[in-house]
Amino acid sequence: MPLDSASLESTREEFEKQIASYVGTRYAIACSSGRSAIRFSLLALGIGHGDEVIVPDFACEILPITVFCTGALPRLCDINRNTLSLSPIHLQKALRPNTKAAIFTHLYGIPVDPSPLMEITQKKGIALIDDAAQALGASIQGKKAGSFGDVGILSLNKFLDVRLGGVALTNNDELATKIRLTRQKHENKSFLVSSGYRMIEFLGIKSRKAMSAIILGDKRIYRLLNFTLAKKHFKTVDGWVEANPYVVDLWRSNALTSAIINQLMAINGKSWHRRRLEKLEILSLQKELEILEKNLEERRTIAKIYQERLKEGDFNSITASMNAVPSYMKYPIVFLDEKKFLNCVNDLIQSDFETTCIYRPLHKSPLFNGINKDSTFEESIYASNHVLPIPVDPNMSIKELNKIISIVNSHRKE
């Protein structure tokens, strides 16, 4: 093994032990993103053509697209509006003979007790994936999100000051080995990134802006190649479905989000989102992980301020269950009136506040509206028209925090 490869592997293994110890699992497999961690896990579970994977209808569209990219079919499932995660009742109804796995989420960093879901999946013999991409550091009954089920998923850049990083977690020896082998088979080395980092090390540059510039440059080149070289037909090779012709047409008409483009458009089977983490990136992740708890405490402090100063009337907060400790990627509130919800969103946008992670039901997406036509999805439809995740950013100023509180409180009954 070349010296630089040995150094990379040693650094990666040390980081993986650090993450596994923090979450409380036996194994952690570091990836470039949470979506790559899900892909590698699904493939390691043997999921492919002819299989179905249950995903919540109220979630990021990355989930069903990642399932689609393995060749399997995502089966959408309604949620519980109190947890914003899979409803056990609807999960039971969604099961089919070819169901091989189910994915549940801890949206906005509010941890969900998966016990009812685990009981169903274990009884049926299907895998349960604990998607804690939005819940790094959250826990329920003393157990960290991401440590439940057969596989757990983390997305590190949602809580750490880094641009990329994901982790697959498991307690199963055989599955951990399969995920590592899948990663080895499918992850790519970026010539631009590795060369750029070598130059940084050679020149002794310490600025994080230099690393960010290299990552963004690599990302933009990847997208440029997609735009220039995309073809009408993409084949399924080694379990990676690229795109169908109608998806390419949607992409060319600008009807798809950049997230979908990044997932579906891959040139010659090479995807930016499954490139390998380089040594400097892992060292940066390790450094950020050391201050994670401080970051989480700041988020919880902001959430406590919201709890104390938001005057509920036309909206309610989504609270964690007993013995649960949220990590608050966002602070979700539920408006009772849809019009007030929309007006509040508009006012936040007009004041230049971030209004991300407002999801629409996945079954209404043009990519997935042909799935589960017999289901009603009443709970996810309600959530999409009423749930507003407001910012919880440790870097917010007191002035910005007060402004958000003022805007939200202006949309309540006097």
Legacy VTK file of the C-alpha trace (Angstrom):
# vtk DataFile Version 3.0
C-alpha trace
ASCII
DATASET POLYDATA
POINTS 414 float
0.000 0.000 0.000
1.461 3.436 -0.961
2.529 5.619 1.963
-0.143 8.275 1.385
-2.858 5.612 1.124
-1.687 3.981 4.353
-1.725 7.379 6.067
-5.239 8.071 4.793
-6.510 4.675 5.945
-4.956 5.093 9.390
-6.503 8.550 9.811
-9.888 7.315 8.602
-9.881 4.342 10.975
-9.059 6.599 13.922
-11.908 8.932 13.009
-14.322 6.024 12.592
-13.468 4.745 16.070
-14.063 8.241 17.426
-17.516 8.478 15.812
-18.517 4.947 16.824
-17.534 5.650 20.418
-19.504 8.904 20.441
-22.695 7.385 19.044
-22.329 4.084 20.877
-22.068 1.577 18.039
-19.425 -1.052 17.343
-18.648 0.184 13.839
-18.641 3.432 11.880
-17.877 3.680 8.164
-16.926 7.183 7.037
-18.230 8.433 3.669
-18.243 11.738 1.837
-21.937 12.355 2.560
-25.004 11.017 4.296
-26.518 10.037 0.961
-23.448 7.947 0.105
-23.731 6.291 3.524
-27.330 5.343 2.737
-26.391 4.062 -0.736
-23.556 1.925 0.535
-25.760 0.549 3.322
-28.620 -0.370 1.001
-26.266 -2.122 -1.401
-24.547 -3.923 1.481
-27.967 -5.144 2.616
-28.348 -6.747 -0.809
-31.148 -4.429 -1.907
-31.605 -4.026 -5.648
-33.975 -4.578 -8.557
-37.352 -6.002 -7.603
-37.060 -4.903 -3.965
-38.967 -2.170 -2.156
-37.753 0.177 0.571
-40.243 2.090 2.704
-39.485 5.798 3.186
-41.537 8.499 4.939
-43.620 10.650 2.605
-42.629 13.769 4.555
-38.849 13.916 4.147
-36.045 15.105 1.898
-36.334 13.799 -1.666
-32.779 12.467 -1.347
-34.210 9.413 0.450
-36.403 7.971 -2.318
-33.897 8.999 -4.992
-31.127 7.162 -3.167
-33.350 4.080 -3.028
-34.060 4.501 -6.737
-30.320 4.664 -7.405
-29.885 1.117 -6.099
-32.448 -0.183 -8.580
-35.060 -0.740 -5.851
-38.451 0.977 -5.640
-39.169 3.455 -2.846
-42.582 2.840 -1.260
-43.867 5.998 0.382
-45.418 5.788 3.822
-47.436 8.320 5.805
-46.081 9.818 9.009
-47.225 10.550 12.532
-47.773 14.309 12.740
-46.616 14.374 16.377
-43.198 12.886 15.583
-42.872 13.776 11.869
-41.477 10.270 11.375
-42.836 6.968 10.064
-46.205 6.020 11.490
-46.148 2.439 12.830
-49.752 1.992 11.724
-49.033 3.082 8.168
-45.769 1.157 8.101
-47.676 -2.010 8.824
-50.046 -1.237 5.930
-47.189 -0.413 3.536
-45.399 -3.755 3.915
-45.285 -5.974 0.832
-43.747 -9.415 0.183
-40.796 -7.737 -1.569
-40.227 -5.094 1.153
-36.593 -5.417 2.201
-36.032 -2.330 4.372
-37.656 0.708 5.977
-36.058 4.094 6.689
-37.199 6.305 9.564
-35.989 9.819 10.334
-35.415 12.158 13.276
-36.428 15.348 11.477
-34.968 18.665 12.623
-33.002 16.931 15.378
-36.067 15.842 17.382
-35.325 12.201 18.341
-38.046 9.615 17.762
-38.542 6.475 19.821
-38.232 3.703 17.204
-39.411 0.871 19.444
-42.778 0.354 17.662
-41.037 0.415 14.275
-38.338 -2.001 15.410
-40.971 -4.404 16.679
-42.668 -4.455 13.269
-39.491 -4.774 11.178
-37.942 -7.445 13.380
-41.137 -9.481 13.256
-41.224 -9.228 9.457
-37.489 -9.818 9.046
-36.771 -6.572 7.181
-33.924 -4.122 7.812
-34.556 -0.867 9.661
-32.368 2.122 8.769
-32.041 4.852 11.388
-31.612 8.060 9.387
-30.116 10.474 11.920
-28.788 12.848 9.238
-30.556 15.741 10.988
-30.002 14.497 14.533
-26.287 14.206 15.263
-25.923 14.153 19.055
-29.631 13.744 19.802
-30.598 10.897 22.120
-33.588 9.076 23.514
-33.453 7.165 26.769
-29.712 7.722 26.820
-29.132 6.145 23.407
-27.901 8.280 20.521
-29.873 8.702 17.306
-28.197 6.606 14.629
-27.586 3.676 16.974
-31.012 2.086 16.504
-32.014 -0.471 13.889
-29.688 -2.414 11.609
-27.904 0.631 10.182
-27.648 4.244 11.287
-26.857 7.246 9.089
-25.191 10.547 9.995
-24.658 13.674 7.903
-21.868 15.643 9.559
-21.988 18.944 7.679
-25.400 19.773 9.138
-23.843 20.260 12.578
-20.108 20.634 12.038
-18.391 23.495 10.248
-17.401 21.310 7.296
-18.597 21.009 3.720
-18.980 17.245 3.554
-18.934 14.063 5.590
-21.315 11.183 6.318
-21.212 7.997 8.348
-22.869 4.581 8.255
-23.198 2.969 11.705
-23.897 -0.619 12.701
-23.355 -3.210 15.434
-23.359 -6.099 12.962
-19.896 -7.493 12.134
-20.860 -8.936 8.755
-22.818 -5.880 7.669
-19.965 -3.538 8.644
-17.600 -5.560 6.463
-20.041 -5.459 3.539
-20.499 -1.690 3.832
-16.723 -1.194 3.809
-16.349 -3.423 0.749
-19.164 -1.543 -0.994
-17.480 1.756 -0.191
-14.184 0.446 -1.517
-15.857 -0.642 -4.748
-17.876 2.483 -5.438
-16.160 5.512 -3.971
-13.971 7.594 -6.273
-10.780 9.547 -5.853
-10.949 13.123 -7.089
-7.733 14.121 -8.856
-8.479 17.825 -8.367
-9.131 17.469 -4.627
-6.174 15.182 -3.865
-3.794 17.345 -5.920
-5.113 20.533 -4.357
-4.668 19.216 -0.833
-1.134 18.071 -1.588
-0.368 21.595 -2.731
-1.859 22.999 0.482
0.304 20.692 2.588
3.414 21.427 0.527
2.957 25.195 0.896
1.977 24.918 4.565
-1.322 26.726 4.025
-3.533 26.606 7.137
-6.537 28.560 5.841
-9.804 26.608 5.722
-10.888 28.859 2.877
-8.325 27.133 0.655
-9.897 23.740 1.403
-13.368 25.128 0.735
-12.242 26.584 -2.587
-10.873 23.202 -3.694
-14.107 21.410 -2.721
-16.295 23.974 -4.489
-14.082 23.877 -7.579
-14.336 20.103 -7.746
-18.087 20.283 -7.312
-18.526 22.861 -10.069
-16.360 20.926 -12.508
-18.439 17.835 -11.805
-21.638 19.732 -12.546
-20.149 21.247 -15.693
-19.239 17.790 -16.962
-22.775 16.628 -16.226
-24.234 19.512 -18.182
-21.854 18.998 -21.102
-21.804 15.214 -21.331
-25.221 14.038 -20.142
-26.777 11.454 -22.464
-30.332 10.314 -23.131
-29.861 6.863 -21.648
-28.049 5.779 -18.530
-27.370 2.128 -17.786
-27.479 0.336 -14.463
-23.940 -0.717 -13.605
-22.988 -2.353 -10.305
-26.250 -1.334 -8.718
-26.071 2.365 -9.581
-29.063 3.576 -11.549
-28.238 6.896 -13.168
-31.356 8.251 -14.881
-34.239 7.505 -17.197
-34.791 9.617 -20.337
-37.741 11.510 -18.825
-35.561 12.492 -15.861
-32.958 13.910 -18.223
-35.698 15.907 -19.955
-36.839 17.321 -16.619
-33.252 18.207 -15.787
-32.785 20.049 -19.076
-35.957 22.037 -18.478
-34.682 23.146 -15.035
-37.574 21.345 -13.356
-35.304 19.401 -11.004
-33.527 20.660 -7.916
-29.756 20.566 -7.691
-30.086 17.774 -5.120
-31.812 15.538 -7.665
-29.313 16.479 -10.353
-26.441 15.549 -8.084
-28.022 12.175 -7.397
-29.121 11.179 -10.872
-26.571 12.732 -13.184
-23.342 10.748 -13.090
-20.808 10.564 -15.877
-19.516 7.074 -16.642
-20.726 5.896 -13.249
-18.670 8.484 -11.350
-20.599 10.571 -8.835
-19.162 13.540 -6.925
-21.283 12.557 -3.944
-19.474 9.272 -3.499
-15.929 10.469 -3.838
-13.661 9.432 -0.997
-12.831 11.643 1.950
-9.252 12.854 1.876
-6.933 12.996 4.877
-7.171 16.776 5.383
-10.974 16.555 5.320
-10.990 13.801 7.933
-8.613 15.761 10.163
-10.963 18.739 9.846
-13.907 16.518 10.832
-12.001 15.261 13.868
-11.235 18.791 14.993
-14.852 19.873 14.612
-16.106 16.800 16.442
-14.179 17.953 19.510
-16.418 21.025 19.833
-19.675 19.302 18.829
-21.108 19.207 22.355
-20.454 22.922 22.805
-22.244 23.545 19.507
-25.197 21.400 20.600
-25.512 23.207 23.927
-25.689 26.515 22.063
-28.441 25.098 19.866
-30.362 23.892 22.911
-30.003 27.317 24.495
-31.541 28.935 21.412
-34.350 26.354 21.456
-35.023 27.159 25.118
-35.271 30.859 24.248
-37.806 29.986 21.559
-39.773 27.890 24.057
-39.874 30.739 26.530
-40.558 33.658 24.192
-42.674 32.288 21.342
-46.261 32.977 22.371
-48.191 29.977 21.213
-51.697 30.631 20.037
-52.026 29.922 16.356
-49.080 27.564 16.474
-47.609 24.873 18.697
-44.099 23.557 19.155
-43.150 19.971 18.377
-41.659 18.747 21.617
-39.479 15.730 22.226
-40.806 12.852 24.293
-39.713 12.217 27.860
-36.105 11.086 28.316
-35.237 12.548 24.902
-32.531 15.144 24.244
-32.895 16.938 20.879
-29.978 18.325 18.893
-32.137 20.971 17.136
-30.916 21.240 13.587
-34.055 23.369 13.347
-36.817 24.339 15.772
-40.108 23.128 14.251
-43.396 24.847 15.039
-46.818 23.815 13.758
-49.252 26.501 12.597
-52.897 25.669 13.047
-53.821 27.918 10.124
-52.236 27.297 6.718
-52.535 30.929 5.650
-50.643 32.145 8.725
-47.995 29.515 8.029
-47.479 30.808 4.485
-47.468 34.438 5.606
-44.858 33.704 8.258
-42.652 31.887 5.724
-42.923 34.874 3.395
-42.033 37.343 6.153
-38.965 35.323 7.140
-37.831 35.235 3.508
-38.389 38.981 3.137
-36.177 39.494 6.196
-33.437 37.325 4.634
-33.746 34.443 7.058
-33.085 30.892 5.916
-36.271 28.881 5.336
-34.898 25.501 4.332
-36.162 21.991 5.120
-39.799 22.893 4.476
-40.859 19.685 2.795
-43.692 18.953 0.430
-45.181 15.446 0.348
-42.968 13.237 -1.763
-45.951 11.613 -3.467
-46.703 15.005 -5.067
-43.273 15.180 -6.705
-43.322 14.500 -10.473
-40.703 11.817 -9.850
-42.816 9.827 -7.399
-46.472 10.672 -8.001
-47.044 7.257 -9.558
-46.146 5.440 -6.337
-48.744 4.358 -3.764
-51.700 5.843 -5.603
-54.005 3.967 -3.250
-52.705 5.865 -0.188
-54.041 9.196 1.121
-51.019 10.569 3.046
-53.223 12.832 5.151
-50.600 13.370 7.845
-47.738 14.300 5.528
-50.009 16.665 3.587
-50.967 18.347 6.848
-47.328 18.624 7.930
-46.271 20.157 4.617
-48.878 22.900 4.990
-48.337 23.642 8.679
-44.813 22.737 9.892
-42.305 25.581 9.852
-38.715 24.785 10.918
-37.173 28.054 12.107
-33.395 28.622 12.234
-31.285 27.382 15.128
-27.834 28.658 14.288
-25.195 29.035 17.013
-23.718 31.899 14.980
-26.919 33.942 15.062
-26.730 37.319 16.750
-29.142 38.322 19.519
-30.604 40.869 17.097
-31.332 38.149 14.513
-32.838 35.852 17.145
-35.096 38.626 18.427
-36.197 39.427 14.878
-37.199 35.808 14.202
-39.178 35.685 17.436
-40.889 38.968 16.566
-41.865 37.738 13.087
-43.276 34.451 14.369
-45.155 36.097 17.240
-46.723 38.589 14.814
-48.637 35.678 13.271
-50.592 34.697 16.366
-53.967 35.717 17.661
-53.968 38.760 19.908
LINES 1 415
414 0 1 2 3 4 5 6 7 8 9 10 11 12 13 14 15 16 17 18 19 20 21 22 23 24 25 26 27 28 29 30 31 32 33 34 35 36 37 38 39 40 41 42 43 44 45 46 47 48 49 50 51 52 53 54 55 56 57 58 59 60 61 62 63 64 65 66 67 68 69 70 71 72 73 74 75 76 77 78 79 80 81 82 83 84 85 86 87 88 89 90 91 92 93 94 95 96 97 98 99 100 101 102 103 104 105 106 107 108 109 110 111 112 113 114 115 116 117 118 119 120 121 122 123 124 125 126 127 128 129 130 131 132 133 134 135 136 137 138 139 140 141 142 143 144 145 146 147 148 149 150 151 152 153 154 155 156 157 158 159 160 161 162 163 164 165 166 167 168 169 170 171 172 173 174 175 176 177 178 179 180 181 182 183 184 185 186 187 188 189 190 191 192 193 194 195 196 197 198 199 200 201 202 203 204 205 206 207 208 209 210 211 212 213 214 215 216 217 218 219 220 221 222 223 224 225 226 227 228 229 230 231 232 233 234 235 236 237 238 239 240 241 242 243 244 245 246 247 248 249 250 251 252 253 254 255 256 257 258 259 260 261 262 263 264 265 266 267 268 269 270 271 272 273 274 275 276 277 278 279 280 281 282 283 284 285 286 287 288 289 290 291 292 293 294 295 296 297 298 299 300 301 302 303 304 305 306 307 308 309 310 311 312 313 314 315 316 317 318 319 320 321 322 323 324 325 326 327 328 329 330 331 332 333 334 335 336 337 338 339 340 341 342 343 344 345 346 347 348 349 350 351 352 353 354 355 356 357 358 359 360 361 362 363 364 365 366 367 368 369 370 371 372 373 374 375 376 377 378 379 380 381 382 383 384 385 386 387 388 389 390 391 392 393 394 395 396 397 398 399 400 401 402 403 404 405 406 407 408 409 410 411 412 413
